[in-house]
Each structure stands twice: as structure tokens, then as C-alpha cells.
């Protein structure tokens, strides 16, 4: 029974985030951690919103460049549906790396930052529009997938420019108790292909790593611990309940046999 309790429960060390592990340099609570976040480069199948404004547009509709009813419809779009909010109105990057805009035609944007894409689009538009222009290019939020031992697995879109891995986990309902937090698999797309990275959420060093901020189209997969295979509970109370239920069942069977 003692052995069952020892090996059937999950210790706090396996579920507490951001620990100062023994083999790594500790990070104190007040230590300042600086970041150098690389600019996101547009990839195939990305959807971007291209907002083009002239002086007449600003005068009529303000800075949003769309009628009030259109703003209301955009505000009602659910970010939890897993789709890009600009799917119907935005422009997709095709296999050749181009987007196709009305009048100006195709513009190559793959492997470019949003600012570089904006500059190229504005330069192309100058050939057709002689009045003052304001061009804004944005992604439809941070789109990612949460698979495995999440309390709410699924595909999510969060309407902000950048997002930490803990924000992504919290948005998916946090991890279950039996989730293997020390070996989270991050599947990330790069311009040249896809790479798989293993992340330890128990280690405080994750805050200083290049994987602290997730990128659009990231996929997070979390495996369960071995304790799930044994059929024991997630804590001592559940394990004791399972143990005594088993003893009671055996006692009942023996009593019926006798």
C-alpha cells in the first residue's frame, strides 16, 4: 500500500512552473531579463490585412477606413473559433510567396517582415495613386494550436502582436495535472521548413530562451506522465479512493465466494 501511494501520486516538483533547477544558473525574482525578439517573416498560407487609406477615406470614416457597421461585424468575430479574422477580407500568401491586390496585381511578400511588406505595397500603389496614402499591414493575431494534455485543447487565435508561451497555455485552460511539463514539444514553422523543439516549463530559464514568445502557426503538444498508464489518481486523495475501492471490491468478491 505504501509503495502504491509513493509511485501513484504526482509530486509538486513535476507540476510547479518556473523553478530554479539545480543544474542551471538561478534567476532571482527581481532580476531583469532582456529580450531580442526576431521579426516575424511572412510565410506561405499566412493571411494579412492590408488597410489602405487616402485623405478622403479618413475624412469620411476616420482612421479605421470602414463604415461603423463593418467595425461592429469585425468586433463580433470570435477569436476562439480557430480561424483568422481576416480570412474573408484579407490576402493569403500563395505558394510562390505572393499576395494579389486589386488593380496592382501580385506582390512578393514571403520571407519579409510586416514593415518590409508594407513598404513594398505602398511603393507599388504609388504607381497608381497620386494622392496622399497611408498603408497598414497586420497579421490576424497570433494563431496557434494546443494538443495533448491541455484542459481545453484546440486551435486558437489571440488578437495581440506577441504572446508568451504561458499566456498561450493559460488561454487553453492550463495543463492537466498529469501533463509532462518538462518535455513540451513545440512545432515551429520557418521559411525553410519545420523544426521540433523540446521545452521544459519547470525550468525558470525558459523565460530567457528564444521560445518564451510563441509565433504565429506554432503548435504545442504535451504528453501525459507515466502515472496515467498505472490508472492511479492525480493526488493522494484520488489514489486512496481508488485503493480502497479496489480493496472493497476484492473483499466483496471473497465474501461472495465464501
C-alpha positions in Angstrom: 0.0 0.0 0.0 2.9 2.4 0.8 4.5 1.6 -2.5 1.3 2.2 -4.3 0.9 5.7 -2.6 4.6 6.6 -3.3 4.6 5.8 -7.0 0.9 6.6 -7.7 1.0 10.3 -6.8 2.4 13.3 -8.7 4.9 15.4 -6.7 4.8 19.2 -6.7 8.3 19.3 -8.4 6.7 17.9 -11.5 3.9 20.5 -11.8 5.3 23.8 -10.5 6.3 26.2 -13.3 9.5 28.3 -13.4 11.6 26.5 -10.8 15.3 27.3 -10.3 16.6 23.8 -11.2 19.9 22.6 -9.7 21.9 22.2 -12.9 21.2 25.7 -14.2 22.1 29.2 -13.1 19.4 30.6 -10.9 17.3 33.6 -11.9 16.2 35.7 -8.9 12.7 37.1 -8.7 13.8 40.7 -9.2 16.4 40.0 -12.0 15.8 42.0 -15.2 15.7 39.8 -18.3 16.1 41.5 -21.7 14.8 40.1 -25.0 15.8 40.3 -28.6 12.7 39.1 -30.4 13.3 38.4 -34.1 10.8 40.0 -36.5 8.3 37.5 -37.8 8.8 36.7 -41.5 5.7 36.1 -43.6 5.2 32.5 -44.8 3.1 30.5 -47.2 -0.6 30.4 -46.1 -0.3 33.5 -43.9 -3.3 35.8 -44.1 -2.6 39.5 -43.8 -4.9 42.5 -43.6 -3.9 45.4 -45.9 -5.5 48.7 -44.9 -5.2 51.5 -47.5 -6.4 55.0 -46.6 -6.5 58.2 -48.6 -7.4 61.7 -47.3 -10.9 61.2 -48.5 -11.2 57.9 -46.6 -10.0 59.5 -43.3 -12.4 62.4 -43.7 -15.4 60.1 -44.3 -14.7 57.1 -42.0 -12.0 58.3 -39.6 -8.8 56.3 -39.1 -10.5 52.9 -39.3 -11.3 53.3 -43.0 -14.6 51.3 -42.8 -18.2 52.1 -42.1 -19.4 51.7 -38.5 -21.5 48.6 -39.3 -18.4 46.9 -40.7 -16.5 47.7 -37.5 -19.3 46.1 -35.5 -19.2 42.9 -37.6 -15.4 42.7 -37.1 -15.8 43.1 -33.4 -18.3 40.2 -33.2 -15.9 37.8 -34.8 -14.9 35.1 -32.2 -11.2 34.7 -31.8 -11.7 31.3 -30.2 -13.1 29.8 -33.5 -9.6 28.9 -34.6 -9.8 30.9 -37.8 -8.1 34.1 -38.9 -10.4 37.0 -38.5 -9.2 38.3 -41.9 -9.9 35.1 -43.7 -12.8 36.7 -45.7 -11.3 40.2 -46.1 -7.5 39.6 -46.0 -5.0 38.4 -48.6 -3.3 35.0 -48.4 0.3 34.4 -49.2 0.3 31.8 -52.0 2.9 29.0 -52.7 5.0 31.4 -54.7 5.1 33.9 -51.9 2.8 36.5 -53.5 -0.4 38.2 -52.4 -2.7 39.5 -55.1 -4.2 43.0 -54.6 -6.9 44.7 -56.7 -5.6 46.8 -59.5 -1.8 46.5 -58.6 -1.7 42.7 -59.0 0.8 40.3 -57.4 3.3 41.5 -54.8 6.0 39.2 -53.4 6.0 39.2 -49.5 7.2 35.8 -48.4 10.3 36.0 -46.0 9.6 39.7 -45.4 8.6 41.4 -42.2 5.3 43.2 -42.0 7.1 46.5 -42.3 9.0 45.4 -45.4 5.8 44.1 -46.9 4.1 47.4 -46.1 6.8 49.4 -47.8 6.7 47.2 -51.0 2.9 47.5 -51.2 3.0 51.3 -50.7 5.7 51.6 -53.4 3.6 49.6 -55.8 0.5 51.7 -55.1 2.3 54.9 -55.8 2.3 53.9 -59.4 -1.5 54.1 -59.5 -2.5 56.5 -56.7 -1.1 60.1 -56.8 -2.8 61.4 -53.6 -1.6 61.0 -50.1 -1.6 57.4 -48.9 -1.5 55.6 -45.6 -0.8 51.8 -45.7 -1.1 49.5 -42.8 -0.3 45.7 -42.9 -1.2 43.4 -40.0 -1.5 39.7 -39.2 -4.8 38.5 -37.9 -3.4 38.0 -34.3 -1.3 35.1 -33.0 -2.7 31.8 -34.3 -1.6 28.6 -32.6 -2.7 25.0 -31.7 -2.8 23.3 -28.3 -2.7 19.5 -28.4 -2.5 16.8 -25.8 -2.8 17.3 -22.0 -4.5 20.7 -22.1 -7.7 21.3 -20.3 -9.1 23.0 -23.4 -7.2 21.7 -26.4 -7.9 23.3 -29.7 -6.9 25.9 -32.2 -6.8 29.5 -31.1 -6.3 33.0 -32.4 -5.4 35.7 -29.9 -5.7 39.3 -31.0 -2.4 40.7 -30.0 1.0 41.3 -31.6 3.1 39.0 -29.3 2.3 36.3 -26.8 4.3 34.3 -24.2 4.1 30.5 -24.0 2.4 30.8 -20.6 -0.2 33.1 -22.0 -0.9 30.5 -24.7 -1.2 27.8 -22.1 -3.5 29.8 -19.9 -5.7 30.6 -22.9 -6.1 26.9 -23.5 -7.2 26.3 -19.9 -3.7 25.4 -18.4 -2.2 21.9 -18.5 -3.8 18.9 -16.7 -2.1 17.6 -13.6 -0.7 14.6 -15.4 0.8 16.7 -18.2 4.6 16.2 -18.7 5.6 19.8 -18.3 9.3 19.1 -18.6 9.1 17.9 -22.2 6.7 20.1 -24.1 7.0 19.7 -27.8 6.9 23.0 -29.8 6.4 22.6 -33.6 7.5 25.8 -35.3 7.4 26.8 -38.9 10.4 28.5 -40.5 10.8 29.9 -44.0 12.9 26.9 -44.9 10.7 24.3 -43.2 9.5 22.9 -39.8 11.6 22.3 -36.7 10.7 20.5 -33.5 11.9 21.9 -30.1 11.6 20.4 -26.6 10.8 22.9 -23.8 11.0 22.5 -20.1 8.3 24.6 -18.4 9.6 23.7 -15.0 12.8 25.5 -15.6 12.9 29.2 -15.0 15.5 29.5 -17.8 12.6 29.3 -20.3 12.0 33.0 -19.6 15.4 33.8 -21.1 15.1 31.4 -24.1 14.0 32.1 -27.7 10.9 30.0 -27.1 9.4 32.2 -24.4 7.4 34.1 -27.0 5.4 31.9 -29.4 5.0 32.8 -33.1 2.0 32.5 -35.5 1.3 29.0 -36.5 3.1 27.4 -33.6 1.8 24.0 -32.4 2.2 22.9 -28.7 1.9 19.2 -27.9 2.1 17.9 -24.3 2.4 14.2 -23.4 0.9 12.6 -20.3 3.1 11.2 -17.5 3.5 7.5 -16.9 1.2 7.7 -13.9 -1.8 7.8 -16.3 -0.9 4.3 -17.5 -1.0 2.9 -14.0 -4.5 4.2 -13.5 -3.8 5.9 -10.2 -5.2 9.3 -9.2 -3.7 12.7 -9.7 -3.3 13.3 -6.0 -3.2 11.4 -2.7 -6.9 11.6 -2.1 -7.8 10.2 -5.5 -5.2 7.5 -5.1 -6.5 6.4 -1.7 -10.0 6.4 -3.1 -9.0 4.1 -5.9 -7.1 1.9 -3.5 -9.9 1.4 -1.0 -12.4 0.9 -3.8 -10.2 -1.9 -5.1 -9.9 -3.5 -1.6 -13.6 -3.2 -1.1 -14.3 -4.9 -4.4 -11.8 -7.8 -3.6 -13.4 -8.2 -0.1 -16.9 -8.3 -1.6 -15.8 -11.0 -4.2 -14.2 -13.1 -1.5 -17.2 -12.8 0.8 -19.5 -14.0 -2.1 -17.2 -16.9 -2.8 -17.2 -18.0 0.8 
